[in-house]
């Protein structure tokens, strides 16, 4: 399972990098234009980087949040946004950079929350299962 998450994370990261650094990302995936939410362009980068933040942290499951990883993701988000200045037909926007950072924070928070909920759910059930097995073994041995 860990390998699947690792491959999914790497594939997502690679696809995101390509989409961020090509002149026409919508055309690359067969669209005429980049999807716009009803409230405007805000949210495209946020959603993309939320997925990246979650998947990158999930490769470390069940480890806690890795601050060096989060810092690396933040540098990646700012770097890819800055590199868009060198790509024809693309512009680097401060708002997109902020969305990248907010998405990384949101994805990392979602990972932390899922990990915490899973631990609080699994620990009591795992402990109860171990006690049940120990009682059954001792009863079988008598």
MODELLER restraints for C-alpha pairs under 7 A, 6 or more apart:
rsr = mdl.restraints
at = mdl.atoms
rsr.add(forms.Gaussian(group=physical.xy_distance, feature=features.Distance(at['CA:2:A'], at['CA:59:A']), mean=6.72, stdev=0.5))
rsr.add(forms.Gaussian(group=physical.xy_distance, feature=features.Distance(at['CA:5:A'], at['CA:59:A']), mean=5.86, stdev=0.5))
rsr.add(forms.Gaussian(group=physical.xy_distance, feature=features.Distance(at['CA:6:A'], at['CA:59:A']), mean=5.31, stdev=0.5))
rsr.add(forms.Gaussian(group=physical.xy_distance, feature=features.Distance(at['CA:9:A'], at['CA:55:A']), mean=5.21, stdev=0.5))
rsr.add(forms.Gaussian(group=physical.xy_distance, feature=features.Distance(at['CA:9:A'], at['CA:56:A']), mean=5.88, stdev=0.5))
rsr.add(forms.Gaussian(group=physical.xy_distance, feature=features.Distance(at['CA:13:A'], at['CA:52:A']), mean=6.65, stdev=0.5))
rsr.add(forms.Gaussian(group=physical.xy_distance, feature=features.Distance(at['CA:19:A'], at['CA:25:A']), mean=4.98, stdev=0.5))
rsr.add(forms.Gaussian(group=physical.xy_distance, feature=features.Distance(at['CA:20:A'], at['CA:80:A']), mean=6.75, stdev=0.5))
rsr.add(forms.Gaussian(group=physical.xy_distance, feature=features.Distance(at['CA:21:A'], at['CA:84:A']), mean=6.08, stdev=0.5))
rsr.add(forms.Gaussian(group=physical.xy_distance, feature=features.Distance(at['CA:21:A'], at['CA:87:A']), mean=6.61, stdev=0.5))
rsr.add(forms.Gaussian(group=physical.xy_distance, feature=features.Distance(at['CA:22:A'], at['CA:87:A']), mean=6.80, stdev=0.5))
rsr.add(forms.Gaussian(group=physical.xy_distance, feature=features.Distance(at['CA:23:A'], at['CA:87:A']), mean=6.02, stdev=0.5))
rsr.add(forms.Gaussian(group=physical.xy_distance, feature=features.Distance(at['CA:23:A'], at['CA:88:A']), mean=5.62, stdev=0.5))
rsr.add(forms.Gaussian(group=physical.xy_distance, feature=features.Distance(at['CA:23:A'], at['CA:89:A']), mean=5.39, stdev=0.5))
rsr.add(forms.Gaussian(group=physical.xy_distance, feature=features.Distance(at['CA:23:A'], at['CA:90:A']), mean=6.02, stdev=0.5))
rsr.add(forms.Gaussian(group=physical.xy_distance, feature=features.Distance(at['CA:26:A'], at['CA:32:A']), mean=6.15, stdev=0.5))
rsr.add(forms.Gaussian(group=physical.xy_distance, feature=features.Distance(at['CA:26:A'], at['CA:33:A']), mean=5.33, stdev=0.5))
rsr.add(forms.Gaussian(group=physical.xy_distance, feature=features.Distance(at['CA:26:A'], at['CA:34:A']), mean=5.16, stdev=0.5))
rsr.add(forms.Gaussian(group=physical.xy_distance, feature=features.Distance(at['CA:45:A'], at['CA:96:A']), mean=6.17, stdev=0.5))
rsr.add(forms.Gaussian(group=physical.xy_distance, feature=features.Distance(at['CA:45:A'], at['CA:99:A']), mean=5.56, stdev=0.5))
rsr.add(forms.Gaussian(group=physical.xy_distance, feature=features.Distance(at['CA:45:A'], at['CA:100:A']), mean=5.64, stdev=0.5))
rsr.add(forms.Gaussian(group=physical.xy_distance, feature=features.Distance(at['CA:46:A'], at['CA:99:A']), mean=4.67, stdev=0.5))
rsr.add(forms.Gaussian(group=physical.xy_distance, feature=features.Distance(at['CA:46:A'], at['CA:100:A']), mean=5.62, stdev=0.5))
rsr.add(forms.Gaussian(group=physical.xy_distance, feature=features.Distance(at['CA:46:A'], at['CA:102:A']), mean=6.39, stdev=0.5))
rsr.add(forms.Gaussian(group=physical.xy_distance, feature=features.Distance(at['CA:46:A'], at['CA:103:A']), mean=4.43, stdev=0.5))
rsr.add(forms.Gaussian(group=physical.xy_distance, feature=features.Distance(at['CA:47:A'], at['CA:103:A']), mean=6.25, stdev=0.5))
rsr.add(forms.Gaussian(group=physical.xy_distance, feature=features.Distance(at['CA:49:A'], at['CA:100:A']), mean=5.48, stdev=0.5))
rsr.add(forms.Gaussian(group=physical.xy_distance, feature=features.Distance(at['CA:49:A'], at['CA:103:A']), mean=4.49, stdev=0.5))
rsr.add(forms.Gaussian(group=physical.xy_distance, feature=features.Distance(at['CA:49:A'], at['CA:104:A']), mean=5.33, stdev=0.5))
rsr.add(forms.Gaussian(group=physical.xy_distance, feature=features.Distance(at['CA:50:A'], at['CA:103:A']), mean=4.01, stdev=0.5))
rsr.add(forms.Gaussian(group=physical.xy_distance, feature=features.Distance(at['CA:50:A'], at['CA:104:A']), mean=5.22, stdev=0.5))
rsr.add(forms.Gaussian(group=physical.xy_distance, feature=features.Distance(at['CA:50:A'], at['CA:106:A']), mean=5.59, stdev=0.5))
rsr.add(forms.Gaussian(group=physical.xy_distance, feature=features.Distance(at['CA:50:A'], at['CA:107:A']), mean=4.12, stdev=0.5))
rsr.add(forms.Gaussian(group=physical.xy_distance, feature=features.Distance(at['CA:51:A'], at['CA:107:A']), mean=5.99, stdev=0.5))
rsr.add(forms.Gaussian(group=physical.xy_distance, feature=features.Distance(at['CA:52:A'], at['CA:104:A']), mean=6.83, stdev=0.5))
rsr.add(forms.Gaussian(group=physical.xy_distance, feature=features.Distance(at['CA:52:A'], at['CA:107:A']), mean=6.89, stdev=0.5))
rsr.add(forms.Gaussian(group=physical.xy_distance, feature=features.Distance(at['CA:53:A'], at['CA:103:A']), mean=6.87, stdev=0.5))
rsr.add(forms.Gaussian(group=physical.xy_distance, feature=features.Distance(at['CA:53:A'], at['CA:104:A']), mean=4.44, stdev=0.5))
rsr.add(forms.Gaussian(group=physical.xy_distance, feature=features.Distance(at['CA:53:A'], at['CA:105:A']), mean=6.96, stdev=0.5))
rsr.add(forms.Gaussian(group=physical.xy_distance, feature=features.Distance(at['CA:53:A'], at['CA:107:A']), mean=4.25, stdev=0.5))
rsr.add(forms.Gaussian(group=physical.xy_distance, feature=features.Distance(at['CA:53:A'], at['CA:108:A']), mean=5.15, stdev=0.5))
rsr.add(forms.Gaussian(group=physical.xy_distance, feature=features.Distance(at['CA:54:A'], at['CA:107:A']), mean=4.17, stdev=0.5))
rsr.add(forms.Gaussian(group=physical.xy_distance, feature=features.Distance(at['CA:54:A'], at['CA:108:A']), mean=5.30, stdev=0.5))
rsr.add(forms.Gaussian(group=physical.xy_distance, feature=features.Distance(at['CA:54:A'], at['CA:110:A']), mean=6.60, stdev=0.5))
rsr.add(forms.Gaussian(group=physical.xy_distance, feature=features.Distance(at['CA:54:A'], at['CA:111:A']), mean=5.40, stdev=0.5))
rsr.add(forms.Gaussian(group=physical.xy_distance, feature=features.Distance(at['CA:57:A'], at['CA:65:A']), mean=6.64, stdev=0.5))
rsr.add(forms.Gaussian(group=physical.xy_distance, feature=features.Distance(at['CA:57:A'], at['CA:108:A']), mean=6.50, stdev=0.5))
rsr.add(forms.Gaussian(group=physical.xy_distance, feature=features.Distance(at['CA:57:A'], at['CA:111:A']), mean=6.62, stdev=0.5))
rsr.add(forms.Gaussian(group=physical.xy_distance, feature=features.Distance(at['CA:58:A'], at['CA:111:A']), mean=6.68, stdev=0.5))
rsr.add(forms.Gaussian(group=physical.xy_distance, feature=features.Distance(at['CA:62:A'], at['CA:115:A']), mean=6.91, stdev=0.5))
rsr.add(forms.Gaussian(group=physical.xy_distance, feature=features.Distance(at['CA:65:A'], at['CA:112:A']), mean=6.64, stdev=0.5))
rsr.add(forms.Gaussian(group=physical.xy_distance, feature=features.Distance(at['CA:73:A'], at['CA:104:A']), mean=6.94, stdev=0.5))
rsr.add(forms.Gaussian(group=physical.xy_distance, feature=features.Distance(at['CA:74:A'], at['CA:101:A']), mean=5.83, stdev=0.5))
rsr.add(forms.Gaussian(group=physical.xy_distance, feature=features.Distance(at['CA:74:A'], at['CA:104:A']), mean=6.93, stdev=0.5))
rsr.add(forms.Gaussian(group=physical.xy_distance, feature=features.Distance(at['CA:77:A'], at['CA:97:A']), mean=6.61, stdev=0.5))
rsr.add(forms.Gaussian(group=physical.xy_distance, feature=features.Distance(at['CA:77:A'], at['CA:100:A']), mean=5.47, stdev=0.5))
rsr.add(forms.Gaussian(group=physical.xy_distance, feature=features.Distance(at['CA:77:A'], at['CA:101:A']), mean=6.64, stdev=0.5))
rsr.add(forms.Gaussian(group=physical.xy_distance, feature=features.Distance(at['CA:78:A'], at['CA:97:A']), mean=5.65, stdev=0.5))
rsr.add(forms.Gaussian(group=physical.xy_distance, feature=features.Distance(at['CA:81:A'], at['CA:92:A']), mean=5.46, stdev=0.5))
rsr.add(forms.Gaussian(group=physical.xy_distance, feature=features.Distance(at['CA:81:A'], at['CA:97:A']), mean=6.02, stdev=0.5))
rsr.add(forms.Gaussian(group=physical.xy_distance, feature=features.Distance(at['CA:82:A'], at['CA:92:A']), mean=5.70, stdev=0.5))
rsr.add(forms.Gaussian(group=physical.xy_distance, feature=features.Distance(at['CA:84:A'], at['CA:90:A']), mean=5.63, stdev=0.5))
rsr.add(forms.Gaussian(group=physical.xy_distance, feature=features.Distance(at['CA:84:A'], at['CA:91:A']), mean=5.62, stdev=0.5))
rsr.add(forms.Gaussian(group=physical.xy_distance, feature=features.Distance(at['CA:84:A'], at['CA:92:A']), mean=5.39, stdev=0.5))
rsr.add(forms.Gaussian(group=physical.xy_distance, feature=features.Distance(at['CA:85:A'], at['CA:91:A']), mean=5.40, stdev=0.5))
rsr.add(forms.Gaussian(group=physical.xy_distance, feature=features.Distance(at['CA:85:A'], at['CA:92:A']), mean=5.51, stdev=0.5))
